[in-house]
Amino acid sequence: MPEYCPITGTHITGRVGFTEDILPIFRSFDCPVMRNIFDVTDWESCRQRASQIKQRVVDRGDMPPGGLPQQQRALVAEWVKDGAPKYRGNKYSAYFLEVDSYTEYFSYYNAPENYMPTVLEYFDNKMEDGAKTINAWWRWVLSKGLPEETQERAVLDGFLANQQVRDAILRVQSLMQRLIVGHFPGPAGGLDFVAFYDATECFARDILPPDEDRRSRVRNSIPAGASAEQRQELETYADCYARYHRMDSEPMWFNWAAHADLALMLETDADDANRTKQAQMAVAVCGSVVDFVFRQRGRTRDAYTVNPGRTLLSMRSAAKRHRDNLPALRQELYELVQLYRTPQPNPIA
Ligand code: HEM
């Protein structure tokens, strides 16, 4: 398996995680002297200093004092190269795989009673460029701020007033929350927000480990009579396809619809569950910025595209700020939607 995808050029992360691989090494060097400088057992502190750690542990080899065996230094080097994730990539991608499986299940086994057909019918008629997922979500957001969108808002409100639709949405909502907290548990039954954001960031950058199910699906479809050259081409394609987003088509749409709904419910809810919803929304907003910058889709703030590395860092802190500040989260969402809808100059003209 090449380290870089020959088609997308993306680097694949995830063989080394802080919790599984680095912490057991660092823990034995936890001492008051080092704690005065930073906590080597805390993932966020170590990630902030990842390049210094690489320099001292790997390049110079003078930290911890006496140095680490070569094999452990190699692990640290790989962890830093991968963006210093909290967990191995497989743990991160397990969440996306599960969301995908559940939403597929929901979509296929609840039809036609569930709200999917109604939703798709409603949005299908209004799609501009076939981007159902994003359009549906953003259209809803826009409908809250622009007077000329009042009519759309009325249509959507009518749709959400349908009890069956609301029940289905609430079920997806609680499913999503259970999945998020289940995969990224925090202290006292809460959410490990930073790990959830980190996973989404990796997802948005297409750097999670390959999806073996996708790879084998393409490989199994290679015709028995394919020439060696065709086979080679399709196998390369299979490798790359396995590295793209796992959630797509209806399930992906479904996931974003849940985000739209989150925003709706945030207006009325004032309970604790609201925090998880707001966290989910903050991750969706900042994760989509990373997606738009790193996958070069444009249509986000120009400032975000100037220095992708800096955007990555600023989105990590923005996600936390937005999680704690609903008006700022809404404002950012609203402005990003407007940018998305701004017509783009024709690159050929
Ligand atoms: C796996 C464990 C360790 C790692 C990853 C690590 C990493 C680092 C890094 C990155 C720095 C530079 C910090 C900066 O410039 O701001 C540093 C400095 C330092 N560390 Fe550690 N360290 C470890 C263990 C230890 C231990 C066990 C001791 C105590 C005996 C220690 C003592 C020091 C001291 C005194 C400094 C400041 C002086 C200097 O920069 O050389 N470290 N360490």
Boltz pocket constraint, residues with backbone or C-beta under 6 A from the ligand:
constraints:
  - pocket:
      binder: B
      contacts: [[A, 25], [A, 26], [A, 29], [A, 30], [A, 31], [A, 33], [A, 34], [A, 37], [A, 40], [A, 49], [A, 52], [A, 53], [A, 56], [A, 57], [A, 63], [A, 64], [A, 65]]
      max_distance: 6.0
